[in-house]
Structure formats: structure tokens, C-alpha cells
Amino acid sequence: MATIGIIPARFASTRFPGKPLVRIGNKSMIQRVAERAVQSGLFQDVLIASDDSRILEHVEALGFRGIMTSESHQSGTDRCAEALEKSGLQADAVVNIQGDEPMVHVEQLARLVDLIHQPNVDIATLVKPISDPQVLFDANKVKVVLNRLGNAMYFSRQTIPAQRGKLEKEWFGQGPYYQHLGLYAFKPEVLRHVVQLPMSYLEQSESLEQLRWLEYGCTIAAGITTLETPAIDTPEDLAHLLLTQKFDD
């Protein structure tokens, strides 16, 4: 089955402008992400979708295929959908690979690819068991509740589920609690569908686009992983990565 990897890469990040082109060792961040995707052997094609000619010129000089997309997209999902249409490629599945996660694990991508090719799965994503009580109550860490089939029931910035009759300090360990990791895979027809849907009430309330997909009836299968890939959202995140990781290439 044909699977396409698409890496959305926006230049005008509010907290870190131009971050796809920042250097990590001897390579740019977007180069590291693209190389990991290609070297995984999971994808028939890997595309970099951007709204900026500097990023596209850079990746094309490295031998990758770039697709120019609109500056008006609100999410990487929207950018992936446009890139898929412009590419003219046919696929059974599309994986949205985060352009700001240069340490993405091949095992994570493989789990997504396996999940999205299962019958009756519209969208696949990954979750990680929460092992740190600070994460449990951090509103910047999205939590998810799963049903017995392994599908997502709800995502929230709040701690879910609540533990009725217990103090919050007693909640940790009552689990299971899961943190959502922002990697997605889609059936192509589902990707085309979800980007046409109007913003939903739950999405607006929590500022989480995946809640729109749930509200409109999509099935989101969640693979459980113990791996977590740090996202580079700020210059401080990059400085921490450079301090904690060694890059010889």
C-alpha cells in the first residue's frame, strides 16, 4: 500500500521565525526531519510543504521535493491537504510529519503507518503514558482518553478523566493517563474531508483541531508508545537540544 509522508514547514512562526532553516550541527532542522522520513523506508514519496520560497529552495537544493502552499493555512493539516492535491500523487495513506521534530523516531512513524492501514480507521495518532505528575496538570500538554478499542474518545488540555472524591494530588497513579503526541496519519479521502469542515464548538473551546474531527464522527485510532520526540518551538528549545544531544554530521 502506498504511503506518502508530508512535512509542513512554515517560515513565519510567532515564537521562532525561520526555524525550519536553523542549523542543528551541520544540517538544517528541516533537512534532518526529511532525511529521517526518507531513510525510514516507510514512504513512497516525501514532500515538504511550505509557504516560503527560502525553505523550498533549500530543500530542493538538497534533492527533496517541495510544494508551495498558501500562507493563510491555520494548521499543518490544512497545508498537508493542499500539498497532497498539488502533488498529483495517489496514495492509500498520508502521514503528517512534524517539521519541528528533528529527532522523530522511525518506530513512531512505523506505528502510525501500521495503524492507518487498518480497516475502519480514518485517522491515526500516537499517545504516551504519563509518567510525570507535572505533565498531568500542565495545560500545555494535551491529554486523551481512549476507549477499549484503542480509539480516542476525547482530547483536553485539562486532566481527564477526573478522579471523583479524591484530591488532585492523589490522581497520579490512578490512571491510566495518556499524553497526546501531535503526529497524525490520514486516509486521503478523510484528510480532504476534515479540512473542509467548519470549526467546531469543542475545537474552539480547547483550541484543538482533532476535536473537530471527533465531533464530525471521524474514528481516531491511537497507538501507544513510550517514545516522545521533543518539538523545537522556541530558541530555548533548540539550545536545550544542542546541550543534550550530540550531532556529528
Short mmCIF file of the C-alpha atoms (twelve columns), coordinates in Angstrom:
data_MODEL
# 
_entry.id   MODEL 
# 
loop_
_atom_site.group_PDB 
_atom_site.id 
_atom_site.type_symbol 
_atom_site.label_atom_id 
_atom_site.label_alt_id 
_atom_site.label_comp_id 
_atom_site.label_asym_id 
_atom_site.label_seq_id 
_atom_site.Cartn_x 
_atom_site.Cartn_y 
_atom_site.Cartn_z 
_atom_site.pdbx_PDB_model_num 
ATOM 1   C CA . MET A 1   0.000   0.000  0.000  1 
ATOM 2   C CA . ALA A 2   1.328   3.424  -0.991 1 
ATOM 3   C CA . THR A 3   2.017   5.876  1.817  1 
ATOM 4   C CA . ILE A 4   3.098   9.495  1.396  1 
ATOM 5   C CA . GLY A 5   4.916   11.493 4.055  1 
ATOM 6   C CA . ILE A 6   4.260   15.245 4.067  1 
ATOM 7   C CA . ILE A 7   6.295   17.646 6.198  1 
ATOM 8   C CA . PRO A 8   4.604   21.031 6.711  1 
ATOM 9   C CA . ALA A 9   7.193   23.768 7.242  1 
ATOM 10  C CA . ARG A 10  6.042   27.328 7.920  1 
ATOM 11  C CA . PHE A 11  8.600   30.142 7.961  1 
ATOM 12  C CA . ALA A 12  6.708   32.758 9.983  1 
ATOM 13  C CA . SER A 13  6.496   31.012 13.341 1 
ATOM 14  C CA . THR A 14  5.458   33.519 16.006 1 
ATOM 15  C CA . ARG A 15  7.848   32.189 18.645 1 
ATOM 16  C CA . PHE A 16  10.705  31.166 16.331 1 
ATOM 17  C CA . PRO A 17  10.671  32.774 12.859 1 
ATOM 18  C CA . GLY A 18  12.554  30.805 10.211 1 
ATOM 19  C CA . LYS A 19  13.000  27.753 12.427 1 
ATOM 20  C CA . PRO A 20  12.915  25.138 9.610  1 
ATOM 21  C CA . LEU A 21  16.215  26.601 8.393  1 
ATOM 22  C CA . VAL A 22  18.042  26.819 11.725 1 
ATOM 23  C CA . ARG A 23  21.223  24.795 11.944 1 
ATOM 24  C CA . ILE A 24  21.443  21.712 14.109 1 
ATOM 25  C CA . GLY A 25  25.023  20.606 13.787 1 
ATOM 26  C CA . ASN A 26  25.891  20.731 10.093 1 
ATOM 27  C CA . LYS A 27  22.319  20.378 8.846  1 
ATOM 28  C CA . SER A 28  19.152  22.417 8.902  1 
ATOM 29  C CA . MET A 29  16.244  21.255 11.033 1 
ATOM 30  C CA . ILE A 30  14.037  20.555 8.010  1 
ATOM 31  C CA . GLN A 31  16.831  18.534 6.418  1 
ATOM 32  C CA . ARG A 32  17.097  16.316 9.487  1 
ATOM 33  C CA . VAL A 33  13.352  15.667 9.524  1 
ATOM 34  C CA . ALA A 34  13.233  14.916 5.796  1 
ATOM 35  C CA . GLU A 35  16.237  12.604 5.948  1 
ATOM 36  C CA . ARG A 36  14.708  10.587 8.779  1 
ATOM 37  C CA . ALA A 37  11.488  10.243 6.839  1 
ATOM 38  C CA . VAL A 38  13.250  9.085  3.671  1 
ATOM 39  C CA . GLN A 39  15.656  6.768  5.462  1 
ATOM 40  C CA . SER A 40  12.783  5.083  7.303  1 
ATOM 41  C CA . GLY A 41  11.804  3.367  4.060  1 
ATOM 42  C CA . LEU A 42  8.134   3.751  5.010  1 
ATOM 43  C CA . PHE A 43  7.140   6.234  2.325  1 
ATOM 44  C CA . GLN A 44  6.900   6.027  -1.433 1 
ATOM 45  C CA . ASP A 45  7.265   9.826  -1.558 1 
ATOM 46  C CA . VAL A 46  8.250   12.502 0.961  1 
ATOM 47  C CA . LEU A 47  7.121   16.082 0.319  1 
ATOM 48  C CA . ILE A 48  7.996   19.317 2.099  1 
ATOM 49  C CA . ALA A 49  5.013   21.694 2.089  1 
ATOM 50  C CA . SER A 50  5.877   25.326 2.778  1 
ATOM 51  C CA . ASP A 51  4.627   28.856 2.242  1 
ATOM 52  C CA . ASP A 52  8.081   30.328 1.770  1 
ATOM 53  C CA . SER A 53  10.428  30.201 -1.221 1 
ATOM 54  C CA . ARG A 54  13.533  30.184 1.019  1 
ATOM 55  C CA . ILE A 55  12.513  26.860 2.539  1 
ATOM 56  C CA . LEU A 56  11.572  25.348 -0.820 1 
ATOM 57  C CA . GLU A 57  14.803  26.466 -2.487 1 
ATOM 58  C CA . HIS A 58  16.756  24.961 0.412  1 
ATOM 59  C CA . VAL A 59  15.072  21.554 0.380  1 
ATOM 60  C CA . GLU A 60  15.056  21.289 -3.404 1 
ATOM 61  C CA . ALA A 61  18.804  22.009 -3.481 1 
ATOM 62  C CA . LEU A 62  19.161  19.000 -1.158 1 
ATOM 63  C CA . GLY A 63  17.207  16.809 -3.567 1 
ATOM 64  C CA . PHE A 64  13.825  16.774 -1.791 1 
ATOM 65  C CA . ARG A 65  10.523  17.661 -3.428 1 
ATOM 66  C CA . GLY A 66  8.966   20.890 -2.238 1 
ATOM 67  C CA . ILE A 67  5.384   22.068 -2.708 1 
ATOM 68  C CA . MET A 68  4.411   25.741 -2.418 1 
ATOM 69  C CA . THR A 69  1.291   26.195 -0.285 1 
ATOM 70  C CA . SER A 70  -0.820  29.102 0.900  1 
ATOM 71  C CA . GLU A 71  0.281   31.497 3.643  1 
ATOM 72  C CA . SER A 72  -3.230  31.513 5.084  1 
ATOM 73  C CA . HIS A 73  -3.335  27.958 6.462  1 
ATOM 74  C CA . GLN A 74  -4.217  27.718 10.154 1 
ATOM 75  C CA . SER A 75  -2.664  24.279 10.682 1 
ATOM 76  C CA . GLY A 76  -0.221  21.760 9.303  1 
ATOM 77  C CA . THR A 77  -3.210  19.580 8.431  1 
ATOM 78  C CA . ASP A 78  -4.521  22.230 6.025  1 
ATOM 79  C CA . ARG A 79  -1.069  22.572 4.493  1 
ATOM 80  C CA . CYS A 80  -0.753  18.815 4.030  1 
ATOM 81  C CA . ALA A 81  -4.122  18.646 2.278  1 
ATOM 82  C CA . GLU A 82  -3.137  21.340 -0.222 1 
ATOM 83  C CA . ALA A 83  0.239   19.708 -0.845 1 
ATOM 84  C CA . LEU A 84  -1.409  16.350 -1.491 1 
ATOM 85  C CA . GLU A 85  -3.705  17.861 -4.119 1 
ATOM 86  C CA . LYS A 86  -0.934  19.839 -5.813 1 
ATOM 87  C CA . SER A 87  1.418   16.854 -5.906 1 
ATOM 88  C CA . GLY A 88  -0.894  14.776 -8.077 1 
ATOM 89  C CA . LEU A 89  0.257   11.676 -6.190 1 
ATOM 90  C CA . GLN A 90  -2.017  8.735  -5.467 1 
ATOM 91  C CA . ALA A 91  -1.745  7.097  -2.059 1 
ATOM 92  C CA . ASP A 92  -3.601  4.879  0.384  1 
ATOM 93  C CA . ALA A 93  -2.411  6.928  3.376  1 
ATOM 94  C CA . VAL A 94  -0.819  10.274 4.216  1 
ATOM 95  C CA . VAL A 95  1.372   10.899 7.274  1 
ATOM 96  C CA . ASN A 96  1.760   14.437 8.619  1 
ATOM 97  C CA . ILE A 97  5.367   14.529 9.872  1 
ATOM 98  C CA . GLN A 98  6.075   17.482 12.147 1 
ATOM 99  C CA . GLY A 99  8.711   19.759 10.613 1 
ATOM 100 C CA . ASP A 100 9.921   20.941 14.022 1 
ATOM 101 C CA . GLU A 101 10.712  17.492 15.456 1 
ATOM 102 C CA . PRO A 102 14.214  16.712 14.129 1 
ATOM 103 C CA . MET A 103 14.598  13.716 16.451 1 
ATOM 104 C CA . VAL A 104 11.425  11.944 15.317 1 
ATOM 105 C CA . HIS A 105 11.722  8.182  15.855 1 
ATOM 106 C CA . VAL A 106 11.315  5.791  12.937 1 
ATOM 107 C CA . GLU A 107 9.412   3.487  15.306 1 
ATOM 108 C CA . GLN A 108 6.798   6.216  15.808 1 
ATOM 109 C CA . LEU A 109 6.327   6.690  12.078 1 
ATOM 110 C CA . ALA A 110 6.106   2.935  11.554 1 
ATOM 111 C CA . ARG A 111 3.402   2.641  14.209 1 
ATOM 112 C CA . LEU A 112 1.369   5.361  12.513 1 
ATOM 113 C CA . VAL A 113 1.702   3.720  9.114  1 
ATOM 114 C CA . ASP A 114 0.617   0.372  10.525 1 
ATOM 115 C CA . LEU A 115 -2.415  1.895  12.250 1 
ATOM 116 C CA . ILE A 116 -3.686  3.957  9.316  1 
ATOM 117 C CA . HIS A 117 -3.712  0.937  7.024  1 
ATOM 118 C CA . GLN A 118 -6.071  -0.899 9.360  1 
ATOM 119 C CA . PRO A 119 -9.717  -1.163 8.248  1 
ATOM 120 C CA . ASN A 120 -12.230 1.259  9.767  1 
ATOM 121 C CA . VAL A 121 -9.512  3.734  10.796 1 
ATOM 122 C CA . ASP A 122 -9.952  7.286  9.474  1 
ATOM 123 C CA . ILE A 123 -7.087  8.954  11.320 1 
ATOM 124 C CA . ALA A 124 -4.212  7.579  13.384 1 
ATOM 125 C CA . THR A 125 -2.189  9.297  16.084 1 
ATOM 126 C CA . LEU A 126 0.108   8.435  18.991 1 
ATOM 127 C CA . VAL A 127 -0.212  8.704  22.767 1 
ATOM 128 C CA . LYS A 128 2.260   8.199  25.583 1 
ATOM 129 C CA . PRO A 129 1.505   7.020  29.138 1 
ATOM 130 C CA . ILE A 130 2.029   9.914  31.541 1 
ATOM 131 C CA . SER A 131 4.806   9.115  33.995 1 
ATOM 132 C CA . ASP A 132 5.338   12.614 35.427 1 
ATOM 133 C CA . PRO A 133 2.679   14.183 37.695 1 
ATOM 134 C CA . GLN A 134 3.676   17.639 36.461 1 
ATOM 135 C CA . VAL A 135 2.639   16.683 32.925 1 
ATOM 136 C CA . LEU A 136 -0.740  15.521 34.229 1 
ATOM 137 C CA . PHE A 137 -1.711  19.046 35.306 1 
ATOM 138 C CA . ASP A 138 0.161   21.014 32.609 1 
ATOM 139 C CA . ALA A 139 -2.391  22.724 30.333 1 
ATOM 140 C CA . ASN A 140 0.222   22.851 27.554 1 
ATOM 141 C CA . LYS A 141 0.288   19.034 27.486 1 
ATOM 142 C CA . VAL A 142 -2.775  17.610 25.775 1 
ATOM 143 C CA . LYS A 143 -4.377  14.612 27.438 1 
ATOM 144 C CA . VAL A 144 -6.518  11.971 25.739 1 
ATOM 145 C CA . VAL A 145 -8.978  9.318  26.886 1 
ATOM 146 C CA . LEU A 146 -9.177  6.053  24.920 1 
ATOM 147 C CA . ASN A 147 -11.956 3.531  24.592 1 
ATOM 148 C CA . ARG A 148 -11.451 -0.222 24.825 1 
ATOM 149 C CA . LEU A 149 -10.817 -0.453 21.077 1 
ATOM 150 C CA . GLY A 150 -7.870  1.932  21.373 1 
ATOM 151 C CA . ASN A 151 -9.692  4.846  19.746 1 
ATOM 152 C CA . ALA A 152 -9.650  8.394  21.073 1 
ATOM 153 C CA . MET A 153 -12.821 9.471  22.891 1 
ATOM 154 C CA . TYR A 154 -11.767 12.997 23.836 1 
ATOM 155 C CA . PHE A 155 -8.732  15.285 23.951 1 
ATOM 156 C CA . SER A 156 -8.305  18.054 26.519 1 
ATOM 157 C CA . ARG A 157 -5.833  20.481 27.977 1 
ATOM 158 C CA . GLN A 158 -7.405  19.639 31.322 1 
ATOM 159 C CA . THR A 159 -6.638  16.472 33.274 1 
ATOM 160 C CA . ILE A 160 -9.006  13.744 32.077 1 
ATOM 161 C CA . PRO A 161 -10.532 11.665 33.479 1 
ATOM 162 C CA . ALA A 162 -11.111 13.394 36.812 1 
ATOM 163 C CA . GLN A 163 -10.986 11.252 39.959 1 
ATOM 164 C CA . ARG A 164 -14.175 11.965 41.834 1 
ATOM 165 C CA . GLY A 165 -13.831 12.041 45.615 1 
ATOM 166 C CA . LYS A 166 -10.020 12.305 45.510 1 
ATOM 167 C CA . LEU A 167 -7.753  15.288 45.957 1 
ATOM 168 C CA . GLU A 168 -5.852  16.257 42.794 1 
ATOM 169 C CA . LYS A 169 -2.563  15.300 44.442 1 
ATOM 170 C CA . GLU A 170 -3.938  11.752 44.652 1 
ATOM 171 C CA . TRP A 171 -4.913  11.477 40.966 1 
ATOM 172 C CA . PHE A 172 -1.497  10.464 39.628 1 
ATOM 173 C CA . GLY A 173 -1.190  6.702  39.616 1 
ATOM 174 C CA . GLN A 174 -4.949  6.170  39.427 1 
ATOM 175 C CA . GLY A 175 -4.697  6.084  35.616 1 
ATOM 176 C CA . PRO A 176 -4.150  5.166  33.006 1 
ATOM 177 C CA . TYR A 177 -3.483  8.717  31.843 1 
ATOM 178 C CA . TYR A 178 -2.208  9.444  28.351 1 
ATOM 179 C CA . GLN A 179 -0.476  12.431 26.774 1 
ATOM 180 C CA . HIS A 180 -1.220  13.107 23.119 1 
ATOM 181 C CA . LEU A 181 1.702   13.337 20.697 1 
ATOM 182 C CA . GLY A 182 0.959   15.507 17.674 1 
ATOM 183 C CA . LEU A 183 1.730   13.077 14.871 1 
ATOM 184 C CA . TYR A 184 -1.102  12.130 12.502 1 
ATOM 185 C CA . ALA A 185 -1.833  9.808  9.616  1 
ATOM 186 C CA . PHE A 186 -4.916  10.060 7.419  1 
ATOM 187 C CA . LYS A 187 -6.741  8.131  4.771  1 
ATOM 188 C CA . PRO A 188 -6.521  10.606 1.832  1 
ATOM 189 C CA . GLU A 189 -10.279 10.990 1.459  1 
ATOM 190 C CA . VAL A 190 -10.557 11.737 5.192  1 
ATOM 191 C CA . LEU A 191 -7.808  14.373 5.006  1 
ATOM 192 C CA . ARG A 192 -9.641  16.082 2.150  1 
ATOM 193 C CA . HIS A 193 -12.871 15.923 4.148  1 
ATOM 194 C CA . VAL A 194 -11.699 17.257 7.517  1 
ATOM 195 C CA . VAL A 195 -10.098 20.398 6.102  1 
ATOM 196 C CA . GLN A 196 -13.451 21.350 4.552  1 
ATOM 197 C CA . LEU A 197 -15.350 21.075 7.824  1 
ATOM 198 C CA . PRO A 198 -16.245 24.281 9.687  1 
ATOM 199 C CA . MET A 199 -14.559 24.898 13.008 1 
ATOM 200 C CA . SER A 200 -16.495 23.195 15.780 1 
ATOM 201 C CA . TYR A 201 -17.518 24.309 19.266 1 
ATOM 202 C CA . LEU A 202 -15.208 21.863 21.035 1 
ATOM 203 C CA . GLU A 203 -12.291 22.819 18.804 1 
ATOM 204 C CA . GLN A 204 -12.808 26.489 19.614 1 
ATOM 205 C CA . SER A 205 -13.164 25.756 23.319 1 
ATOM 206 C CA . GLU A 206 -9.914  23.803 23.682 1 
ATOM 207 C CA . SER A 207 -8.054  25.113 20.600 1 
ATOM 208 C CA . LEU A 208 -7.504  21.531 19.412 1 
ATOM 209 C CA . GLU A 209 -8.303  20.724 15.786 1 
ATOM 210 C CA . GLN A 210 -8.661  16.983 16.471 1 
ATOM 211 C CA . LEU A 211 -11.823 17.714 18.454 1 
ATOM 212 C CA . ARG A 212 -13.449 18.917 15.225 1 
ATOM 213 C CA . TRP A 213 -12.705 15.555 13.642 1 
ATOM 214 C CA . LEU A 214 -14.252 13.716 16.580 1 
ATOM 215 C CA . GLU A 215 -17.301 15.978 16.617 1 
ATOM 216 C CA . TYR A 216 -17.950 15.179 12.969 1 
ATOM 217 C CA . GLY A 217 -17.685 11.439 13.542 1 
ATOM 218 C CA . CYS A 218 -14.156 10.505 12.489 1 
ATOM 219 C CA . THR A 219 -12.510 7.491  14.096 1 
ATOM 220 C CA . ILE A 220 -9.084  8.366  15.532 1 
ATOM 221 C CA . ALA A 221 -7.040  5.277  16.360 1 
ATOM 222 C CA . ALA A 222 -4.355  5.866  18.985 1 
ATOM 223 C CA . GLY A 223 -1.127  3.902  19.110 1 
ATOM 224 C CA . ILE A 224 0.559   3.746  22.498 1 
ATOM 225 C CA . THR A 225 4.279   4.495  22.556 1 
ATOM 226 C CA . THR A 226 6.835   5.071  25.292 1 
ATOM 227 C CA . LEU A 227 8.854   7.319  22.982 1 
ATOM 228 C CA . GLU A 228 8.486   11.087 22.947 1 
ATOM 229 C CA . THR A 229 10.066  13.447 20.446 1 
ATOM 230 C CA . PRO A 230 10.880  16.980 21.636 1 
ATOM 231 C CA . ALA A 231 9.417   19.740 19.474 1 
ATOM 232 C CA . ILE A 232 11.506  22.827 18.756 1 
ATOM 233 C CA . ASP A 233 9.051   25.661 19.379 1 
ATOM 234 C CA . THR A 234 11.442  28.339 20.663 1 
ATOM 235 C CA . PRO A 235 15.149  29.251 20.512 1 
ATOM 236 C CA . GLU A 236 15.377  27.957 24.088 1 
ATOM 237 C CA . ASP A 237 14.123  24.543 22.936 1 
ATOM 238 C CA . LEU A 238 16.863  24.477 20.312 1 
ATOM 239 C CA . ALA A 239 19.528  25.457 22.852 1 
ATOM 240 C CA . HIS A 240 18.373  22.633 25.140 1 
ATOM 241 C CA . LEU A 241 18.518  20.120 22.278 1 
ATOM 242 C CA . LEU A 242 22.047  21.160 21.379 1 
ATOM 243 C CA . LEU A 243 23.094  20.764 25.006 1 
ATOM 244 C CA . THR A 244 21.567  17.325 25.433 1 
ATOM 245 C CA . GLN A 245 22.206  15.715 22.044 1 
ATOM 246 C CA . LYS A 246 25.407  15.146 20.098 1 
ATOM 247 C CA . PHE A 247 25.422  15.795 16.347 1 
ATOM 248 C CA . ASP A 248 28.463  14.533 14.439 1 
ATOM 249 C CA . ASP A 249 27.107  15.013 10.925 1 
# 
